[in-house]
Amino acid sequence: EEQYKNFLENLLAFFEGWHDKEKKKKFMIDLYTHAPLYASDEVIKLANEFLKSFKDKDLKQGGKSDIYYRKLVLAIRNEIKKLNKDKSSLREGDFEILKLDD
């Protein structure tokens, strides 16, 4: 669970108002080195799709990166819940990243 918390914290750095080059780098290092040891296949695939979405330059709110972010958060949440034998009733639309005012 702690690894996923760090993973999501670093993922946040990709969004407008939250940009942080060091956290982006940490996310990618984690994705390519640690995540293969603890993350589910679905989480790894969605994280890669999230990164690919930035190549498409579809960065507007509600764009591909937002869609993959929501799917990724839900997959992580469901994986943790499954490990704890719980069920989540949240859906993709329940997750949003809002820009902070500087």
C-alpha positions in Angstrom: 0.0 0.0 0.0 2.8 2.4 0.8 4.4 1.8 -2.6 1.2 2.7 -4.3 0.8 5.8 -2.2 4.3 7.0 -3.4 3.4 5.9 -7.0 0.3 8.1 -7.0 1.9 11.0 -5.2 4.6 11.1 -8.0 1.9 10.7 -10.7 0.3 13.9 -9.6 3.3 15.8 -10.8 2.2 15.4 -14.4 -0.8 17.6 -14.0 -1.1 21.3 -14.5 -0.7 23.2 -11.3 1.2 20.3 -9.8 4.2 20.0 -12.1 7.3 18.7 -10.4 10.1 17.4 -12.6 11.7 15.4 -9.8 8.5 13.6 -8.9 7.9 12.8 -12.6 11.3 11.2 -12.7 10.6 9.3 -9.5 7.3 8.0 -11.0 9.1 6.8 -14.1 11.9 5.1 -12.1 9.3 3.4 -9.9 7.3 2.3 -12.9 10.3 0.7 -14.6 12.1 -0.7 -11.6 9.8 -1.3 -8.6 6.3 -1.5 -10.0 7.0 -4.7 -11.9 7.6 -6.4 -8.5 4.4 -5.2 -6.8 1.9 -3.8 -9.2 -0.7 -5.8 -11.1 -0.6 -6.3 -14.8 -3.5 -3.9 -15.2 -1.8 -1.1 -13.2 1.4 -1.4 -15.2 -0.4 -1.3 -18.5 -2.5 1.7 -17.4 0.5 3.5 -16.2 2.2 3.0 -19.5 -1.0 4.2 -21.3 -1.0 7.3 -19.1 2.5 8.1 -20.1 1.8 7.5 -23.8 -1.2 9.9 -23.6 1.3 12.8 -23.2 2.8 12.0 -26.6 -0.7 12.6 -28.1 -0.7 16.1 -26.6 -4.3 15.6 -25.5 -3.7 17.3 -22.2 -6.9 19.3 -21.9 -9.0 18.5 -18.8 -11.0 15.4 -19.6 -8.4 14.3 -22.2 -6.7 11.0 -22.5 -4.3 11.6 -19.6 -7.3 12.3 -17.3 -9.0 9.2 -18.5 -6.0 7.0 -17.9 -5.4 8.6 -14.5 -8.9 7.7 -13.4 -8.6 4.2 -14.6 -5.2 3.8 -12.9 -6.3 5.2 -9.6 -9.4 2.9 -9.6 -7.2 -0.1 -10.6 -4.9 0.6 -7.7 -7.7 1.2 -5.3 -9.4 -2.1 -6.3 -6.2 -4.0 -6.0 -5.6 -2.7 -2.5 -9.2 -3.4 -1.6 -8.9 -6.9 -3.0 -5.9 -7.6 -0.9 -7.9 -6.4 2.1 -10.9 -8.4 1.0 -13.0 -5.2 0.7 -15.0 -3.9 -2.3 -15.0 -0.4 -3.6 -18.1 1.3 -5.0 -16.2 4.2 -6.5 -16.1 4.7 -10.3 -13.7 6.4 -12.7 -15.8 9.6 -12.6 -15.2 9.9 -8.9 -11.5 10.8 -9.4 -10.4 14.2 -10.6 -7.3 16.4 -10.5 -7.9 20.0 -9.9 -5.4 22.8 -10.7 -4.1 24.7 -7.7 -4.0 28.5 -8.0 -0.4 29.7 -7.7 
